[in-house]
């Protein structure tokens, strides 16, 4: 799930409230900057977002606790 298509960056959002954790692929993006923007746009309370490159390397992550 974390491996993006060749030359792309994949954004994954994880609902940390629901158990077991519910992961969702937000999308695949052409640049790291647009992937990070999309990740931040999907960050809401009780979630974590991750950006992976096409080798499966984590390039960005952030989480938001409950309010």
Buried (B, 14 or more C-beta within 10 A) or exposed (E): EBEBEEEBBBBBBBBBEEEEEEEBEBBBBEEEEBBBEBBEEBEEEBBBBBBBBBEEEEBBEEEEEEE
